[in-house]
Amino acid sequence: MQQLKTYDINDIFPASVGVLGATGSVGTQAIDVIRAHCIPVDFLTAHRNVVLAEEQIRLLSPKTYVMTDDASAKDLALRVKDTATKVYGADALDTVIREASAPTVIHSILGEAGLSPLLSAIEAGKRIGLANKESLVIAGDIFMKRIKEKGAQIIPVDSEHSAIFQCLDGKDTREIRSLLLTASGGPFFGYTREELSRVTKAETLAHPTWKMGAKITVDSATLMNKGFEVIEAVRLFGVRPEQIDVVVHRESILHSAVEYIDSAVIAQMGVPDMRLCVQYALTYPHRVEGPTARLSLSDVGKMTFSSPDMDTFALLPLAFSAISHGGAAPAVLNAANEVAVEAFLTDKISFLQISQIVSETVETLVSEAKCCAALEERLCMDRRARKHAESLIESCRN
């Protein structure tokens, strides 16, 4: 990769950085940005990808590498025993985050597994470039309150929320009329339910714009990912669910926009490249040259916008309903979806059964879930939702 101009990192970039989920899609793009700007790396974490973890150690020389799979941690430690990097297992994750000198952390661990690391980063008062939406779905109100108490900061890394963050630029939320949250529409835009009944796993994983991990790609196909982003936007920006408009934008050039009360609409555009979002989380409020290609509107030619099909893709309106209920309702939604998507990826259920299982789980538990305020209660409902979804999957297979 071509090396870019080196800046005075003391003026713009953090003195060092940590990356949670360094071998995943967002994590590897964060590594691209870190390498491009020669930012020192304090720590990295991964789950099982020992081969890529070893490569990252030899490229970046982090002080610490945590593998959350203990067998993989032992394997990695043997592979890199000739380096100065210390390798730890899962038990060390939260301690490493809290005690690391890095003032900035890029958090791209997927799913519920990201909750504890996020809390540790908050407790340490760090700036967090957040790409883990599930934490905000499950307990965003709790986390946002704790962020204020601890002096921590979240800069969103999801392209849509990064765009909104940039468009807001510190404006008073009372001046917002609506947030325009764009969606690519996934691989099945325009499909009927009858057509969706025949789609394959390979077709589902063929996203038209973004190269992502399997789970988030399935979520994009069902529009569940956009539903999670609705919930995330409510938590991050302090708006009401009814202030969020989802707009399908197939070209993925306009990443999201803010409509103000004077009817002005401010949008952020760029080529589809998560490295821009990662870099902005590292340099905010400054901007510097980066590894992202420039946008040519004349090459784009035209951009199209349409409303999502809420009837065919029922998980999107279900997300609006869950955040309106509050409490643990979003946690139930997330838990049931994680279980259903995993079942789909392992060929246990069909594509349409994902929506069926998630909807039935939420319907069964929502009246109790919406009354759960404490984090412990929400995690309890999370576990119950997983068990319920698993039982529905077994019913589908029998």
N, C-alpha and C positions, 0 to 999 in steps of 0.2 A: 504494500500500500504506500502511495506517495506521501512523504512527510510534509506537513504543512508548516507554515511560519510558526516559530516558537514564541510564545508570549511570556511576559513576566507573570508566572503563575501566582505570585504573591498579590498581584493587583486584580486578577480576573478569575483564575481558576482556584479551586480549593487546594490547600497544601498537600492533601492526599485524599484518596477516595476508597470506599469499599463497595463491592458489588455483590448483592445477594441474588443467587440464581445466575451465576456467571456463564454457565454453559448453555443456557436457554436462548431463545430467539432474541429477546430484548437484551439479555446479558451479553451476548456476543457482539451485538451492535454497540453496546456501551463500551466494550473492550476496544472496538474500532476507534471510537472517539477518544478514549483514554490514550491509546497508542498514537493517534494523530497529533495530540497535543502534549505528549510526553508527561502526563500527569502521574505522579508517584502513586502506587497502589499499596494501601495498608493491608486489606484483606479481601479475599474472594471466597464465595461459597458455591457449592453445587451438591447434587444428590448422588448420581452414580456414574456420570460420564468421566471416568478416570483418564482416558486417553486425552480428551480435550483439556481436562484440568492440569495434567502434566505439561501440556503444550503451553498453557497460560502461565504456569509457574516459570517455565524457562524463558518465556518472552518478557514477563513483567516483574518477576522477582518479588511477589508480595511477601509481606512479613508472615502472614498466616493464610492457610487455606483450610476451610471447614467442609468436610463431606458429611452430609446428613445421613448417609447410609454407612454404618460403621465398618462393614466389610470392605467397602470401597475406600474408606479412610485408611485402613491398614494397607491396602494395595497401593494407594497413592504414596503413602509414607515411604514404602520400600522403593518405589520408582524414583523418588526425588530426594533420597537420602544424601545425595551429593550436593544438594543446594542448601541455602540458609533458610528456606521457607519451612515453618513449623506446620504440621498437618494435624488436625484434630477431628474427632467424630461429633456426632449430633449433640451430645451433652454440653459441648463447649460453645454452641452457636450463640446463645443469648449473651454469655459472658464476653465473647469476642466482640460482639456489637457494642456492648455497653462500655467496654474498656479500651476500644480502639481509639487512636488519636485522630483518625480521619474525621473531619467535620461534616463530610457529605457522604451519603450512602445512596446508591441506586438499588432500589428494591424491586426485583422482578421475579420473586418466587411465586409460583402459581398456587391458587386455591387457598383453602383454610390454613394450610401450612405456613402461610405468610403472616398470620395474626401475631404470633409471639415475637417474631423478629421485628415487626413494625412497632410493637409496644416497646421493645428494648431500645430501638432507635429513638423513639419519642422520649423515653425516660432519660436517655443520654443527651437530649437537647440538640439532636443533629438536624441538618437539612436533609430531607428525604425526597429523592426523585422517585416518585411512586408509580410503578406499573402493575401493582397487585390490587386489582379492583375488589377482590372478594373481601378483603379486610374492611373496606368502607361499606360494602354491601351488608356485612354481618353486624358491624358495630361502628359505623362511621360517625354517628353522633357522639359516642363515647370517646373515640379516638380524637376527634376534632376538639372536644373540650379539653382533653389531656394535653394536646399540642399547645394550646394557649397557656395552660398552667406551667408547662415545662420549658417554654420558649423554643420549642422545636418548630420546624417549618416543612410543609409539604409543597413540592412543585410537581404537578402531575406530568407523567411521561406518556400516558396514552395519548395518541395523536389528537383525538377530539377534545380531551380535557386540557391538553397543552394549548390547543388553539384557543379555547375559551379563556384560559388563563391569560394568554397573550392579548386577546381582544379586550378583556376587562382592564388590564394594566392598572390595577389598584383602584378602579372606579367604585363609587358607593353602590352597593347592591340595590339600593332603593331606586336607582336610575335604570335598572334592568326591566324591560318588558318581558323578554323571553330569551331563552338560549336555544339556538338552532343547532341540534346535534345531528351531524350527518352520518349516514350509513351507506356502505357500498351496496347493500342488498344481498351480498353473498352469492354463491354459485347458482341459487335457485330463484333468483328474482323473476317474478312473473309466472311462476309455477302455480298450478292448482293443487288442491289437496290430493286429488286423484293421481296427478303426476308425481307428487312427493311420495306417494306410497310405493313407487317403483325405484326410487333413487338408491344408488349404491354407496358404500363407504368411500370408495375411490372418488366418486363424483363429489361427495360431500367435502372431501379434503382438498379439492381443487379450487382454492379461493381465487377469484379473478384479479385481485390486486395485491394483497399482502402475503408475504411468506411468513407463516407463524407456526406455532406448535399445534399438535393435533387437537387438543381439547378446545383451545380458543377458536380454531378453524371451524369445528363443529358448532360451537356457540354462535359464530358469525352466520353459519348456514341456517340455523333455527331463529336467528335474531335475538337469541337470549343474551348474547354479548352486548347488544345495543340496550337491552333491558337493564343489564347490570350497569351500563354506563349512565343510564337515566338516574338510577339510584345513587351512583357515585357522584353525579353532578349535583344532585340535591344536597348531598353531604358536603362536598367541597366548596360549593359556591353559595350555600344558604338560601336557595330558591325553593319555591313550592313545586311539586310535581307538575301542576297544570301550567307552569311557566316554561316547560320544556317541550319543544316541538322536534320530533324526529323526521328528518328529511332524507330520502334515498337519493344519493348522488353517486352514480355508477363510476364516474371517472376518478374519484378519490383525490381530487385536486384541492377543492375547498374543504378544509378539515373540520371546521365548525364556525359558528358566528354568534354574535350577540346583537340582539335588537334592543335598542334603548327606548326610553319612554317618549323621546321626540321623534320616533320612527326611523332614526338612523340605524343602519345595520353595518357593523364592523366585522369583517371576516378575515381569517388567516388562511393563506393558500401556500402550496409548495408541492414538490414532487413527493409521492408516497415513500417516505424514508424516516424510520423511527430515530435515526441518528440525530436528526435536527432536534427532536424533542428531548433526547438524552442530553445533548450539548447545552440546550437552553436551561435545563435543570442544573447543570454544572456552572454556567456562567451568569445566570440571572442576577441582577437586572441588565447585564451587559450582553452584547452580541459580538461574535468574532467569526472570522472565516472558518468554514468547516468542511467536512468531507462530503456533504450533500450536494447533488447536482442542482444547477439553477433551473428554475421554472421558465419555460417559454410558452406564453399563452397562445402565440400564433401557431405553435406546433400542436397544442392541445386542440385548438380549433373551436370547439364548443363544449359547454358543460350542461348537463341535464339534471333536473330535480323533479322528484315525485313523492307522493305520500306512500308510506309503507302499507302493505296489506295486513291489517290487524286481524282479519278473520282467518286467513290462511296460516299466518305465523302468530299463533295465540300466545306465545311466551312473552312477546313484547308488551301487550296490554296487561298480562299477568304481573309483570314487573312494576308497572305503574300502580296497579292495585296493591301490591305488596308494600311499596314505600308509603302509600297513603295509609295503610293499616298501621305501619310502624312496628315498634317492638322487635320481636324475632321473626316476623313474617318474611322479611328479605333473607334472613339466615336460613329459613326453611326452604325458600325458593332456591338458594344457592346450593344447599346440601343435596336436595333432591336432584338438581341438575347435574352436579358432579357425579352422583351415582349413576344416573341415567346415561350420561355421555360415555362414561367408562363402559357401561354395558353395551352401548352401541359400538364402541371401538373394538370390543372383544366379541362382536357378532352374536350377542345374546338377544338383542331387540332390534327392531327396524327404526328407521329415521323418524317416522311419525309417532312411534311409541315413546320417544323422548318427551315430547310435549304432553302426551297422555299421562305418563308417570309423574312428571313434575306437577301438572295441574291437579291430579288427584291427590297428591301428597299435600300440596298447599291447601286445597279445599278441606281436607281432613283435619289439619292442624292449625289453620289460621286463627280460629276464634280464641284458642288458648295462646298461640304464639304472639299475638298482637299486644298481650298484656305483660310480656316479659321485658323488663327494663334493664336489669343488670347483665353484665357480660356473661357471668356464670349461667344464668338462666338461658341466655341465647345459645350458648354452647351446648347446653342440655337439649334444647329444642333442635339444634343442629344434629345431634346424635340420634334423636328420635326420628327426625325426617329421613336420615340415611337408612335406618332400619325399616321404616315404612316403605321407602322407595325400593329397597332390596326385596321386600316381600311382594311388591307389585311386579317386579321383574321376574321373580320365581313363578308367579301366577301366569305371566305371559308365556313362559316357557313350558308350562305343564298343559 
